[in-house]
């Protein structure tokens, strides 16, 4: 899980791809669902919101 892929659906069908390379011990991942198929992905590194 050093190179996870996350997808964000912003109305179309998952057209944006973000590839992150990070260490698990410094990152906590939170995925919140908005509506039916919209997702906001929060990446917290060292207690700071990166995305």
Secondary structure as a PSIPRED ss2 file (coil, helix, strand):
# PSIPRED VFORMAT (PSIPRED V4.0)

   1 X C   1.000  0.000  0.000
   2 X C   1.000  0.000  0.000
   3 X C   1.000  0.000  0.000
   4 X C   1.000  0.000  0.000
   5 X E   0.000  0.000  1.000
   6 X E   0.000  0.000  1.000
   7 X E   0.000  0.000  1.000
   8 X E   0.000  0.000  1.000
   9 X C   1.000  0.000  0.000
  10 X C   1.000  0.000  0.000
  11 X C   1.000  0.000  0.000
  12 X C   1.000  0.000  0.000
  13 X C   1.000  0.000  0.000
  14 X C   1.000  0.000  0.000
  15 X C   1.000  0.000  0.000
  16 X E   0.000  0.000  1.000
  17 X E   0.000  0.000  1.000
  18 X E   0.000  0.000  1.000
  19 X E   0.000  0.000  1.000
  20 X C   1.000  0.000  0.000
  21 X C   1.000  0.000  0.000
  22 X C   1.000  0.000  0.000
  23 X C   1.000  0.000  0.000
  24 X H   0.000  1.000  0.000
  25 X H   0.000  1.000  0.000
  26 X H   0.000  1.000  0.000
  27 X E   0.000  0.000  1.000
  28 X E   0.000  0.000  1.000
  29 X E   0.000  0.000  1.000
  30 X E   0.000  0.000  1.000
  31 X E   0.000  0.000  1.000
  32 X E   0.000  0.000  1.000
  33 X E   0.000  0.000  1.000
  34 X E   0.000  0.000  1.000
  35 X C   1.000  0.000  0.000
  36 X C   1.000  0.000  0.000
  37 X C   1.000  0.000  0.000
  38 X E   0.000  0.000  1.000
  39 X E   0.000  0.000  1.000
  40 X E   0.000  0.000  1.000
  41 X E   0.000  0.000  1.000
  42 X E   0.000  0.000  1.000
  43 X E   0.000  0.000  1.000
  44 X E   0.000  0.000  1.000
  45 X E   0.000  0.000  1.000
  46 X C   1.000  0.000  0.000
  47 X C   1.000  0.000  0.000
  48 X E   0.000  0.000  1.000
  49 X E   0.000  0.000  1.000
  50 X C   1.000  0.000  0.000
  51 X C   1.000  0.000  0.000
